[in-house]
Amino acid sequence: MKNRLGRWLAQHPLFDTLFSLKGNPRACTFTEPLWGIPSALYTPYMTVFMYALGLGDVEIGLVISIGLVFQVFTALLGGVVTDRLGRRVTTLIFDIVSWSVPVLIWMFADSLWMFVAAAIANSFWQITNNSWTCLLVEDAPQDKLVDIFTWATIAGLLSIFFAPIAALLIERYGLVPAMRAILAFTFISMTTKFVILFFYTKETVAGARRKQELINVSLGDQLRQYGPVIRDMMRDRKVLFILALMILIQISNTATASFFSLYVTENLGVAKSFLSYFPLVRAGIMFVLIFGIQTRLNRLPFRIPLGIGLSLYGVSMLILIFAPTGRLWILFVYTAFEALAYSLVIPQRDTLLTLFLDENERARQLSLIDAAIVAVSSPFGLIAGLLSSVDRRLPFALNFIFYALCLFLVMPKRRATARLAGK
């Protein structure tokens, strides 16, 4: 039995990639649970935590929108800072600024303005998202990118199996005291991860080259260099396609993450302590899909897994909208469809983004794409909050429309994505 399992692991494409990981991709992937475990503990409860401390639906939406507005500026700075300081140093500094600092604020928060301050600090994750992505992929073989992004997803999924700990703490100590304790653990775990990652990575080849090129370039000149990059991106239909896709998915996923817990606890009668079990079921389904059929789907043109995944996203929204009160099993059906959709869409989306970008301009192009995404999506936190204050099903109805638009964008791309898959 052990020999058969060993042979299966050795022959599975994902494990072949994992065992062959070296350098920065290995460090980025292996340290991810130190960020993912605490994130899995507090994330399902953050909205109800704010609600318990006196924030209403509109105020929660306002906090989300303020954070997104600041992300426009931090995303624009992402490429500039990443190129100037290097991928490694930027990741350390802004991981601490965007995660360690806001976690401390959340831990002591007792008012709207403390949550606003935390949202502003957290907005700097756009900078470290840029630098961390470059650190992960720039020295990695391109034919392994889908598998590498999949392992980054798996690292986060493994963390979700710790989520029931949060439920036990909340049942015993209550929501607010338990959340403050979880956030204290989050600060320690995430900060440890950031320090370990710094010492076990090195600057990428592209990062070292960009730092050298910018030695005698002022910050103003560096910002002015965005002009030609923007023009090149606007002429590239592949980049415009992936940008539109990412904007629509970002808006929808933000609304779901922000208002799902409030909807199911306040309208569908689910106990607050039960919220952590939905990510657990979701993770289990995603594991089955990833190790069972996703590697086979990766051989197909991108439009096929993307089209199936986006269709499943739409179905999941309909299930959520029409779910009757007190029928817990229907919410698990929703979770299954959403998990399948995420597993199909997100790794493909991230890989398309990486392949479509110019290797020499990746940091600046990523920052511009991130800025465009948050600039367009920033009003939708408040819009979703206003819709939720009228009827908590309305944000998910809006999501259904956006997933339908995504599907419309993907389906005409048969030839382009087929050529890319062949390449």
N, C-alpha and C positions, 0 to 999 in steps of 0.2 A: 504493500500500500504506500509506504513512504517512498519507495523507488519510483512508483508510478506518479506520485505527486511531484517528486523532484524532476522527472522527465517533462511533465506538463509545464512546470514553472520555467524550466530551461528553454522549452520550445515556444512558449507564449511570447508574441512580439513585444508586449508591454514589459514583461519581466526581462526580456533580452535587452531592451533599452535601459531599464532601471539598473541592471547589473553592469552595464557598460558606461553609465554616467560618470563623468570625471569633472574635476575643477568646479567652476562656478555653477553649472546646472545641478551638480550633485549637492553642493552646499545650499543652494536656494531651495531645492526640493526637500532635502532631509531636515532642514530646520523649520519648515512651514508648520508642522503640528504645534510648535510652541506659540505660534500666532493663532492657529486655527482652533485649538482646544478652548482657550478662554473665550474666543469669539463665538464659538458654538454654545457656550454657557450663557452669555449675556444677550446675544443678538435677538433671540425669540421674545425676550421680555422687555426690550428697550422702550417700545411704544407704550405698553401697559405700565411700565415704570414711570414714564412721564405723566401718563394719565392718573396714576395713583398719587403723584405729587401735585396734582391740581391743574395740569395742562389740558385744555380741551382739544377737539379735533382740529379746529382752525389753527390754534397755537402750535400744535404738533406739526401741521403742514407748514406753518411759518418758519419754524426751526429748520425743517428740511430745505425749504427754499432759500433761506439765508445761507445755509451751508453750501448749497449748489451755486449761488451767486459768487461766493468767494472762490469756489472751485474753478470758475472761469479764469480768474487771474492766476491762481496757482498752477493751473494746467498750462497756461501760456508761458509761465516761467519754468515749467518742467524741463523743456529741452535746453533752455539757456543755462540753467543751473546744472543740469546733468552733464552737459558738455564742458562747462567751465570747471566744476569741482571734480568731475569724474563720476562714474557709475557707483563705485564702492563708497566713497565718502558721502556722496549725496544720499544714498540709501540709509546710511547710519544716522546722519543728522536729522533727516526729515521723517524717518520712521519714528524717532523719539518725539519730534515735534507734533506729528500728526496722530500718533497712537498713545504713547506714554502720557503725554500732557493732557489730552482730553479725557482719558480714562480716569486720571486723578480728579479732574473737574466733575465728571459724572459721579464719582464716588461720594463727593460732598454736596452734590447739587440739591437745591431745595426751591428753585425758582426758575421762571422762564428764562431770565437773562443768563443764568449759569449754563443752561442748556444751549443758549445762543453762543456763548463764549466757547463752549466745547465744540460746537458745530464749526465755528470759525477755525479753531486749532486743527480739528479733524480734516478740514478742507485741504490741508497741505499734503494729504495722502496722494493727491494728484501728482505731486513732484516725485515722491518715492515710488509711485506706481510706474512712472516713466523710467526711472533709473533701475528699479528692480527688474522690470521686463527686459531692458537692455542687458543687465547682468546675467539674466537667465538664458537669453537666446543668442547673443552675439557671437559667442565662441562655440556654439552648439552646431552639429551637423544639420543641415536643412531638412534632410529626409527623415529626421527624428523629431521634428518640431511638434507634430500632432501628438506623438507619444509623450513628449516632455510636458506639454500643456495638460495632457490627460493625467500625468502623475502629479502635477501641481494641484489638479482638482481632487485626485485621490487623497493626497496629503490632507486637504481640508475635510474630506469626507470621513477619514479615520477619526478626526477630532470630534465629529458629531456624536460618536458613540459615547462620549462623556457627558452629553447633554442631560440625561436623566438625573445626574448629580444635582443640577440646578433645580429640577422639580422636587427632589427630596429636601433640599435646603429651604425652598419656598414653602413647602407643606409644613415644615417644622418651625421655621422662624418668621414666616411672613414674607411678602414680596419685597418690600423696601429694605429691611435689614439684610435679607439674603442677597439682594442685588449689590448692596454696598460691599459685602464680603467677597462676592464673585469679582467685582471690579478691582478690589485690592489684589486678588490673585492674578487677575488679568495684567495689571501693571507690572508685577514681578516677572511673569512668564514672557510677556511680549518684549520687555526691555532686555531680558536675558537672551532672547532670540536675536535681537538686533546686534548685540555685542558679539555673539558667536559668529553670526553671518559675516560681520566685518573682518574678523580674524581668519576665517576660512575661505575667503574669496580673494581674488586679485583683479586689478583693473583689466578690462577687456582690451583687445587689440584696437578695436574701433574707438573705444573710450580714450585710450592713451594717445592715439593719433589726433583726436579732436582737442584734447587738452593742449597738446603741442601746437596745434594750429592757432589756438586762441591766446597764446602767451602775449602777443603784442596787439591784440584786438580789444578795444574797449567794450564795455557792456552795451553802450548805445549803438556801436557799429554792429555788435552781435544781434541786437534786436532788429536793426534795419535789414539784416540778412534774411529775415523772415519773408520779405516781399517776394523774391524770386521763388522761394520754397512754396509759398501760397499759390503763386501763379502756376507752377508746375503741377501742384495737387489739383487745382481747379480744372486743368486740362486732361487729367487722368480719369477716365470713366470708371476704372476699377476702384480707385480711391473714393470717388463720390458714391459709388454703390455701397462699399463697406461702411462709409460714414453714415449714410442714411439708415442702413440696417442697424448699426450700433446705437444711433440716437433713439430709434423706436423701441428697441429692446431695453435700453437703459431706462427710458421713461416708464415702461410697463413693469419692469422688475423692481424699480424703486417704489412704485405705488403698491405693488403686492407686498414687498418686504415691510413697508411702513404701516399698512392698514389691515393686513390679514389677521394679525393677532387681536386687534381691537374688534374686528368684525365677528370673528368666531367666538370670542369670549362675551361680548356685550349683546350680540344678536342671535347667535346660534347655540348659546348655553354651554360652551366648553369651559371647563375649569381652568383657571390661569396656570395652575401647576402642571396641567397636561400639555401645555404648548411645546415643551421640549421634545415630546414624543413624535411630533410631525417631522422635524428634521431627521430624527432617527430612522423612521420608516423610509423617508426620502433617500437617505444615504444607503440603506440596504438595497433598495431598488436600483439605485445608480451603480452600485458595485456589481450587481448581477448583469446589468447592461454593458458596463465597461469591459468586464472580463469575459462576457459571453459573446456579444455580437458586434461591439463597437469597432474592434480591429478589422472586422470584415467590411463594415460600412465605410471605414476609412479608405478602402480601395475604390469606392464608387465616386463618381463626380460629386462635387460639393453640394450641388443643388438638391440631390436626393435626400441625404440626412437632414439638410437644412429645411427642405420642404416638409418632410415628415415631422420634424421637431416643432416647427412653427404651427403646423396644423394641430398638434397635440397641445401646444400652449393655448390655442384658441378654445379647444374642447375643455381644457381644465378651467378656463375662466367661466364658461357656460355652466359647468358643474357647480362652481362656487356661487355663482349668481342665483341659481335655482335650488340650492341646497336647503332642505327644510330644517326647522329647528329641532334639535335633539337627536338627529340621525348622524351619529359620529362616523359610521362606516362610509358615508358618502364623502366626508372630508378626507378619509384615507384613500378613496378612489381619486379624488382631486389630487392628493399628494403624489399618487402613483403616476398620473398623467403629467403633472408638472415636472416630476423627477426625470421621466423619460424624455420630455422636451428639452430640459436643461442639458442632459447628457449628450443629446444629439446636436444641439445648436451651439453651445458656448465653446467647446474645443474647436469646432470648425470655424466659428467666427474669429476666434483669436488667431488661428493659423492663417486664415485668409488675410487678416490685418498684417501679420508679420511678412507674408510673402508679397503683398502688394506694395510695401513701403520700400523706398530706396535705402539700401544698406548704409550709404554714406550720410544720409540725412534722417536716419531712423529716430533719433532723439527729438529733433525739431518737428518732424512730421507727427510723431506720437503726441507731442505736447499740443500741436494745433488741432489734432483730431479730438483729444481729450477736452480742450477748451471749447470746441464747437459743440461737442456732446452736452457738456454741462450748461453752456450758454442757452441752448435750445430747450433743454430739459428742466432748467432751474425753476421756471414758473409753475411746473406741473406738481411740485410738492404742495404748494399752496392751493392749486386747482384741485388736486386730489383731496386735500383737507376740506375744502369747501363742498365738494361733491359728497364726501363722506358725512359731513354735517347735515346734509339734506337726506341722503339715503346711503348707508354704508355699502351697498352693492354697486353704486355708480362708478367708483374708481375701477372696478373689475370689468364693467361694461366698456369703459374707455379703453382698457387694456385689450379687450377682444378686438376692437376696431384697429388698434395699432398692430396687433399680431397679423390681422388680415392684410394690412398694408405691407408688412414685411414679406408675407407670402407672395403678394403681388410683385414685389421687387425681385424676389429670388427666382420665380419661375421663368421669366424671360431670359435668364442668364445661362441658358443651357450650353451654348457654344463656348462662352467665355470660361465657365467653370469646368467644362469638360477638357478644354485645352489646358487649363491650369492643373487639373488633376493628372492629365497625361504627362505634363512637364514635371 
